[in-house]
Amino acid sequence: MNLFPAIDLKDGRVVRLVKGEFSTAHQVAGDAVETARAFRAAGAGWVHMVDLDGARSGKRQNGAIVAAVAASGLSVQLGGGIRSMAGLEAAFSLGVRRAVIGSAAVADPGFVKQAVERFGPERIAVGLDVRGRSVRTAGWEADSGLDWLDFARKMESLGAATLIFTDIDTDGTLSGPPFEKLALLQKTVKCDIIASGGVSSNEDLANLAKMGLYGAIVGKAYYAGRVDLARAVREVQT
């Protein structure tokens, strides 16, 4: 399983949120590039970055920081504010290896198809951000009204090969991943699935790996000292 330690950016700072609420944002690290170097020193090959300002506004806000992290040697998976082909091109120009389409996949599903056809399925992921059974957009603040499994099937039919599933109700809570929902998603689509939200320990990561998932994002648990990233790399990273 691939490990994706996370860097969320807001106003140029490395922050974490609880259940996606912007009002809960609190700084968890001093410098994004130094944080990325620590990830790499622990053996990680990827970093999952979210431009929270971009997710809210639809405009890239922290591009210089993303580019600096990409130059550190890690493969960057970037989400937040990517809502057009020009936005994708801009993200890739920063050195991003994989771009995450979230809100735009809901508003314009055809954009996902075009993105996959132009850049290849390995460079595009779709963010499946779920509260209850509904897909959320605009930095998780808006309810799309779409059923999450129907949406996953639709994205797969359009050529998406990677889904990042975030259970908003567990994100940032250290309460454990939503194993049942992840298993249901595995039965519903054949896409590579990256689990996000709720990871609280190395044991959680081991259990996600046993499910045969493609990847898992580690955020708050790392910053809270609950996950030993170097140990996780040794035990579960492929």
TIPAKOL-386260 format. One record per residue (C-alpha): residue in three letters; z, y, x. Coordinates in steps of 0.001 Angstrom, whole numbers. Layout:
{"ALA"; {Z; Y; X}} ...
! end
This chain:
{"MET"; {0; 0; 0}} {"ASN"; {-807; 3504; 1202}} {"LEU"; {2043; 5983; 1478}} {"PHE"; {1498; 9621; 540}} {"PRO"; {4450; 11807; 1558}} {"ALA"; {4169; 15025; -416}} {"ILE"; {4061; 18730; 299}} {"ASP"; {4107; 20974; -2770}} {"LEU"; {3330; 24622; -2100}} {"LYS"; {4478; 27646; -4079}} {"ASP"; {4260; 31188; -2725}} {"GLY"; {3583; 29690; 693}} {"ARG"; {6822; 27683; 675}} {"VAL"; {7371; 23905; 640}} {"VAL"; {9153; 23281; -2654}} {"ARG"; {10054; 20568; -5140}} {"LEU"; {10248; 20756; -8912}} {"VAL"; {12207; 18709; -11443}} {"LYS"; {10045; 17261; -14230}} {"GLY"; {7325; 19748; -13366}} {"GLU"; {9312; 22783; -14498}} {"PHE"; {8368; 25807; -12374}} {"SER"; {11777; 27346; -13034}} {"THR"; {13365; 24507; -11027}} {"ALA"; {11350; 25202; -7858}} {"HIS"; {13511; 25139; -4761}} {"GLN"; {12578; 25182; -1100}} {"VAL"; {12995; 21838; 659}} {"ALA"; {11440; 22472; 4075}} {"GLY"; {10848; 25401; 6337}} {"ASP"; {7262; 24952; 7427}} {"ALA"; {4447; 22855; 5935}} {"VAL"; {2754; 22109; 9253}} {"GLU"; {5985; 20992; 10921}} {"THR"; {6717; 18843; 7884}} {"ALA"; {3282; 17240; 8149}} {"ARG"; {3838; 16570; 11849}} {"ALA"; {7083; 14797; 10980}} {"PHE"; {5181; 12648; 8488}} {"ARG"; {2646; 11755; 11152}} {"ALA"; {5355; 10986; 13694}} {"ALA"; {6828; 8530; 11183}} {"GLY"; {3470; 6755; 11020}} {"ALA"; {1994; 8174; 7823}} {"GLY"; {-1776; 8542; 7689}} {"TRP"; {-1985; 10640; 4539}} {"VAL"; {-258; 13654; 3044}} {"HIS"; {-426; 14530; -650}} {"MET"; {-526; 18293; -1117}} {"VAL"; {-274; 20250; -4349}} {"ASP"; {-1044; 23938; -4596}} {"LEU"; {1306; 24740; -7469}} {"ASP"; {118; 28339; -7640}} {"GLY"; {-3449; 27087; -7898}} {"ALA"; {-2510; 24561; -10568}} {"ARG"; {-1142; 27347; -12706}} {"SER"; {-3822; 29972; -12107}} {"GLY"; {-6902; 27892; -11365}} {"LYS"; {-7414; 29814; -8117}} {"ARG"; {-6711; 28615; -4566}} {"GLN"; {-3531; 30318; -3366}} {"ASN"; {-2418; 28422; -261}} {"GLY"; {-5694; 27549; 1448}} {"ALA"; {-4702; 28616; 4947}} {"ILE"; {-1670; 26335; 4879}} {"VAL"; {-3746; 23411; 3591}} {"ALA"; {-6262; 23934; 6393}} {"ALA"; {-3485; 24031; 8990}} {"VAL"; {-2021; 20763; 7705}} {"ALA"; {-5478; 19131; 7698}} {"ALA"; {-5839; 20183; 11341}} {"SER"; {-2576; 18393; 12179}} {"GLY"; {-4315; 15010; 12058}} {"LEU"; {-3246; 13712; 8660}} {"SER"; {-5740; 12953; 5913}} {"VAL"; {-5082; 15480; 3142}} {"GLN"; {-5214; 14623; -543}} {"LEU"; {-5155; 17959; -2388}} {"GLY"; {-4520; 18804; -6015}} {"GLY"; {-3927; 22021; -7913}} {"GLY"; {-6525; 24493; -9143}} {"ILE"; {-9680; 22430; -8499}} {"ARG"; {-11723; 23167; -11617}} {"SER"; {-15331; 23585; -10497}} {"MET"; {-17894; 22300; -8026}} {"ALA"; {-17327; 25471; -6018}} {"GLY"; {-13611; 24691; -6011}} {"LEU"; {-14319; 21213; -4670}} {"GLU"; {-16580; 22583; -1951}} {"ALA"; {-13914; 25100; -993}} {"ALA"; {-11259; 22372; -799}} {"PHE"; {-13414; 20167; 1398}} {"SER"; {-14213; 23142; 3628}} {"LEU"; {-10482; 23309; 4401}} {"GLY"; {-10641; 19798; 5856}} {"VAL"; {-9391; 18003; 2753}} {"ARG"; {-10353; 14328; 2635}} {"ARG"; {-9747; 13658; -1081}} {"ALA"; {-9588; 16170; -3911}} {"VAL"; {-7624; 15648; -7105}} {"ILE"; {-9141; 16820; -10377}} {"GLY"; {-6478; 17352; -13032}} {"SER"; {-6817; 19924; -15797}} {"ALA"; {-10585; 20158; -15333}} {"ALA"; {-10953; 16438; -16067}} {"VAL"; {-9512; 17102; -19507}} {"ALA"; {-11426; 20301; -20192}} {"ASP"; {-14750; 19056; -18832}} {"PRO"; {-14943; 15268; -18318}} {"GLY"; {-18552; 15593; -17213}} {"PHE"; {-17318; 17472; -14151}} {"VAL"; {-15652; 14269; -12936}} {"LYS"; {-18929; 12378; -13224}} {"GLN"; {-20791; 15105; -11335}} {"ALA"; {-18119; 15258; -8639}} {"VAL"; {-18170; 11506; -8057}} {"GLU"; {-21959; 11459; -7919}} {"ARG"; {-22098; 14329; -5445}} {"PHE"; {-19216; 13536; -3097}} {"GLY"; {-18653; 9813; -3646}} {"PRO"; {-15805; 8039; -5467}} {"GLU"; {-13689; 7741; -2318}} {"ARG"; {-13347; 11546; -2085}} {"ILE"; {-12380; 12180; -5709}} {"ALA"; {-9189; 11277; -7573}} {"VAL"; {-8245; 12120; -11140}} {"GLY"; {-4721; 13267; -11873}} {"LEU"; {-3233; 11437; -14846}} {"ASP"; {-180; 13567; -15617}} {"VAL"; {1738; 12124; -18547}} {"ARG"; {4722; 13082; -20659}} {"GLY"; {5500; 10410; -23233}} {"ARG"; {2013; 9181; -24096}} {"SER"; {213; 12517; -23795}} {"VAL"; {-1806; 13944; -20896}} {"ARG"; {-558; 17334; -19696}} {"THR"; {-2576; 20102; -18027}} {"ALA"; {-2210; 23577; -16456}} {"GLY"; {514; 22611; -14026}} {"TRP"; {1946; 20245; -16693}} {"GLU"; {2726; 23169; -18979}} {"ALA"; {109; 22418; -21676}} {"ASP"; {-138; 19349; -23917}} {"SER"; {-3745; 18144; -24189}} {"GLY"; {-2988; 15868; -27132}} {"LEU"; {-4952; 13077; -25417}} {"ASP"; {-3540; 9556; -25227}} {"TRP"; {-3003; 8656; -21581}} {"LEU"; {-4579; 5192; -21697}} {"ASP"; {-7644; 6400; -23622}} {"PHE"; {-8027; 9135; -21031}} {"ALA"; {-7731; 6623; -18163}} {"ARG"; {-10473; 4479; -19703}} {"LYS"; {-12679; 7529; -20112}} {"MET"; {-12243; 8546; -16486}} {"GLU"; {-13073; 5046; -15294}} {"SER"; {-16230; 5047; -17432}} {"LEU"; {-17301; 8288; -15737}} {"GLY"; {-17043; 6745; -12280}} {"ALA"; {-13539; 7696; -11195}} {"ALA"; {-12241; 5058; -8781}} {"THR"; {-8786; 6513; -8049}} {"LEU"; {-6153; 7644; -10545}} {"ILE"; {-2926; 9394; -9587}} {"PHE"; {-459; 8545; -12325}} {"THR"; {2496; 10898; -12627}} {"ASP"; {5207; 10222; -15177}} {"ILE"; {6479; 13759; -15663}} {"ASP"; {9761; 12659; -17198}} {"THR"; {10735; 10883; -13969}} {"ASP"; {9166; 13260; -11439}} {"GLY"; {11772; 14793; -9156}} {"THR"; {14636; 12926; -10818}} {"LEU"; {15210; 10092; -8294}} {"SER"; {15590; 7799; -11322}} {"GLY"; {13119; 5133; -10229}} {"PRO"; {9372; 4776; -10885}} {"PRO"; {8031; 3954; -14375}} {"PHE"; {7204; 343; -13526}} {"GLU"; {6322; -675; -17102}} {"LYS"; {3836; 2160; -17552}} {"LEU"; {2276; 1419; -14191}} {"ALA"; {1861; -2253; -15100}} {"LEU"; {249; -1256; -18402}} {"LEU"; {-2141; 1074; -16599}} {"GLN"; {-3067; -1727; -14193}} {"LYS"; {-4011; -3894; -17180}} {"THR"; {-6040; -1082; -18740}} {"VAL"; {-8277; -1; -15840}} {"LYS"; {-9560; -1429; -12576}} {"CYS"; {-9208; 1872; -10687}} {"ASP"; {-7062; 2234; -7583}} {"ILE"; {-3728; 3573; -8829}} {"ILE"; {-1431; 5889; -6912}} {"ALA"; {2082; 6040; -8374}} {"SER"; {3840; 9397; -8447}} {"GLY"; {7270; 10298; -9764}} {"GLY"; {10734; 8816; -9696}} {"VAL"; {10737; 7106; -6295}} {"SER"; {14367; 7039; -5158}} {"SER"; {14563; 4529; -2302}} {"ASN"; {12742; 2280; 128}} {"GLU"; {13386; -539; -2322}} {"ASP"; {11417; 1325; -4995}} {"LEU"; {8490; 1548; -2593}} {"ALA"; {8749; -2145; -1797}} {"ASN"; {8653; -2986; -5501}} {"LEU"; {5623; -756; -6052}} {"ALA"; {3884; -2504; -3156}} {"LYS"; {4617; -5893; -4731}} {"MET"; {2734; -4734; -7826}} {"GLY"; {-405; -4434; -5730}} {"LEU"; {-783; -687; -6218}} {"TYR"; {-3173; 1211; -3979}} {"GLY"; {-629; 3885; -3137}} {"ALA"; {2617; 5718; -3834}} {"ILE"; {3595; 9359; -3435}} {"VAL"; {6990; 10130; -1929}} {"GLY"; {8430; 13577; -2543}} {"LYS"; {11993; 14445; -3380}} {"ALA"; {13379; 11124; -2124}} {"TYR"; {12132; 11933; 1359}} {"TYR"; {13550; 15448; 1405}} {"ALA"; {16863; 14238; -38}} {"GLY"; {17180; 11626; 2720}} {"ARG"; {16898; 8753; 253}} {"VAL"; {13723; 7294; 1798}} {"ASP"; {13303; 6427; 5470}} {"LEU"; {9590; 7104; 5876}} {"ALA"; {9241; 5330; 9218}} {"ARG"; {10860; 2223; 7727}} {"ALA"; {8590; 2424; 4684}} {"VAL"; {5544; 2638; 6938}} {"ARG"; {6669; -499; 8774}} {"GLU"; {7503; -2442; 5602}} {"VAL"; {4859; -1518; 3037}} {"GLN"; {2031; 550; 4495}} {"THR"; {-1269; -1259; 4870}} 
! end
